[in-house]
């Protein structure tokens, strides 16, 4: 039986002194405390190990009420959604309902066409691995103008269909020919979400629930509908500086339309659900061996997070001590998350901040180093 411990600051230090095995957790707690001291509103982390589960937090879930963050709190997980979607696709491959080397055109005829982009030449594998050469719709200049500064406060409630997002991407030239390079594109995963719905006849939300959330007991994980701008309780607030330099006010952006991220970044979850999901995925309990090998067959990334490789919805990070951890990160307005663990899934760390400034990726890297590269 796993034990969930909610600990902060001084209590962690006292436990570390009494039990050297707590050293890594104390170091992670220090990273959390430093993040809040540096100006982030709140941060929480869970470490799921072989025999216990640790939860740490610093700062607040709500700057108005000063409520602390708690283990069941839900938050938007951004691109970590991609690993859930990739898992569903690979399960469909294992069921012989599609093949990784099928062209996108076979399942979504006529959808990927325009400006050098052609679904007849792009495979499912290339969508999953970010090697398709399909333009990232989030790079569209109009969408970017609506995402930065005070225009976002109005446009965050705009609703898009997956078809609309793909059409935005098709209006731009392909950055490279399929399979010739690596380039992160959210459009790839919008297409994969469409493909899942086409093959199964059910919504993406239903497939994630049926195949992952319910079997694993992930009670805090779900994909909201396009019209659902809120987060189911319990949850804290999400804060943003709207991608502007300081001095900039802090805005509450908890409510927004998930439709413009959907299969690329629309899921809501908790730190506990994330450690559980990635622990199961890394351990090989969600995919058969052949599909597991395909997911973890990685290549170096280009213009993404330093020291990373990317497979099929799965990434790795090489830490300073030489250890490699596996998982995925995600960002969406008001929320940044990382979930990475050992290749066997025995130890997994999930971390989330409810503010989107002060380089959260730097904080997350420090937390991974503290846990997986302990000093002394």
HELIX and SHEET records of a PDB file:
HELIX    1   1 UNK A    9  UNK A   18  1                                  10    
HELIX    2   2 UNK A   20  UNK A   22  5                                   3    
HELIX    3   3 UNK A   23  UNK A   37  1                                  15    
HELIX    4   4 UNK A   78  UNK A   80  5                                   3    
HELIX    5   5 UNK A   81  UNK A   94  1                                  14    
HELIX    6   6 UNK A  104  UNK A  107  1                                   4    
HELIX    7   7 UNK A  124  UNK A  129  1                                   6    
HELIX    8   8 UNK A  137  UNK A  139  5                                   3    
HELIX    9   9 UNK A  141  UNK A  147  1                                   7    
HELIX   10  10 UNK A  151  UNK A  155  1                                   5    
HELIX   11  11 UNK A  162  UNK A  170  1                                   9    
HELIX   12  12 UNK A  186  UNK A  200  1                                  15    
HELIX   13  13 UNK A  204  UNK A  208  1                                   5    
HELIX   14  14 UNK A  209  UNK A  213  3                                   5    
HELIX   15  15 UNK A  214  UNK A  216  1                                   3    
HELIX   16  16 UNK A  258  UNK A  260  5                                   3    
HELIX   17  17 UNK A  262  UNK A  265  1                                   4    
HELIX   18  18 UNK A  271  UNK A  283  1                                  13    
HELIX   19  19 UNK A  289  UNK A  295  1                                   7    
HELIX   20  20 UNK A  360  UNK A  372  1                                  13    
SHEET    1   A 9 UNK A   4  UNK A   7  0                                        
SHEET    2   A 9 UNK A  53  UNK A  59  1                                        
SHEET    3   A 9 UNK A  42  UNK A  48 -1                                        
SHEET    4   A 9 UNK A 348  UNK A 353 -1                                        
SHEET    5   A 9 UNK A 335  UNK A 341 -1                                        
SHEET    6   A 9 UNK A 324  UNK A 332 -1                                        
SHEET    7   A 9 UNK A 315  UNK A 318 -1                                        
SHEET    8   A 9 UNK A 308  UNK A 310 -1                                        
SHEET    9   A 9 UNK A 299  UNK A 300 -1                                        
SHEET    1   B 3 UNK A  75  UNK A  76  0                                        
SHEET    2   B 3 UNK A 267  UNK A 269 -1                                        
SHEET    3   B 3 UNK A 222  UNK A 223 -1                                        
SHEET    1   C 2 UNK A 113  UNK A 114  0                                        
SHEET    2   C 2 UNK A 117  UNK A 118 -1                                        
SHEET    1   D 2 UNK A 239  UNK A 240  0                                        
SHEET    2   D 2 UNK A 251  UNK A 252 -1                                        
END                                                                             
